[in-house]
Amino acid sequence: MSEDSTVFLAIYIITFLIGFPNAVLAFCSCIRKIHRKPIPIDIFMLNLTVSDLVFLTFLPVKMKEAADNMIWNMPYILCHINMFMFFLPFYSSGLFLTAISAERYVCIAFPVKYKSPKRIIYTTFICVIIWVLVGVTSIFPYKAAYLDSNDADNTTNKRHLVEEPQRCYSNFTAKQLRELLPARLSIVVVFFLLPLLICCFCYISLICILMKCPLFKRQRKLRVVGLIVGTLLVFAISFAPYNASHIVVGFIKKENPYWRIKTLMLSTLNACFDPIIFFSYHNKEYHRNTRECTESSS
């Protein structure tokens, strides 16, 4: 087994052992809180946790692939399923983190509107839209990668991704890349750049509001700011390298960079970071600080 495969296997195992029990615990906590008193932020947290659980449930398939030195020795149909179930939570996590940032901002900046009972309905609708959007979008790079345009007769022929040596979602022809790279670029814009801008706006605005809040001391402000900055860093560190491979090398140089798969290690670790965000948000001090600031704003 190569060094890269060993590192991947270690990352997958660590992520699964740490992320899965914490995700289950976060899921149970969300269900309990929503059953007791549903609020929009908990609904977003629940969907984020479900996204992580989907990812972690299929992570053993990636472990098997890494243990086989990144050679696909499993049924071919499982490659299709693995691709879809890997990228579905990958992109949905980013959108739910963005929704959480927007919800936190609205909670502080517009406390009166935040208390509207219709927000639960709106939040549920937004979650459904996110799942549908991610599910539909995940199909496009999948289709682009499996299509091989024939310029001679202007038809489109299917070409198997898994070839000798068998690899899943790795070997692409030049024609496939012409279809795949623009699809990846559009996904980067919709699922990374725009969410990143929204997160930055919401969290920077939230920090400004909290720093002006006169009801609690500087040390307490810094703790909340630290949580906000940490959440933003998790988003950037988890998703920036992978998406950069699509922009800098993928679309500009028109190639599938060999180091692209290595950036997935940071994205995989996101499943460990999300439960930390969940439990950090649900600590009593954060709620007390935001409640006091909300009361002063209203």
ABEGO torsion letter per residue (X at the ends): XBAAAAAAAAAAAAAAAAAAAAAAAAAAAAAAAAAABBBAAAAAAAAAAAAAAAAAAAAAAAAAAAAAGGBBABBAAAAAAAAAAAAAAAAAAAAAAAAAAAAAAAAAABAAAAABAAAAAAAAAAAAAAAAAAAAAAAAAAAAAABBBBAAAGBBBBBBABBOBBBBGABBBAAAAAAAAAAAAAAAAAAAAAAAAAAAAAAAAAAAAAAABAABBAAAAAAAAAAAAAAAAAAAAAAAAAAAAAAAAAAAAGBBBAAAAAAAAAAAAAAAAAAAAAAAAABAAAAAAAAAAAAAAX
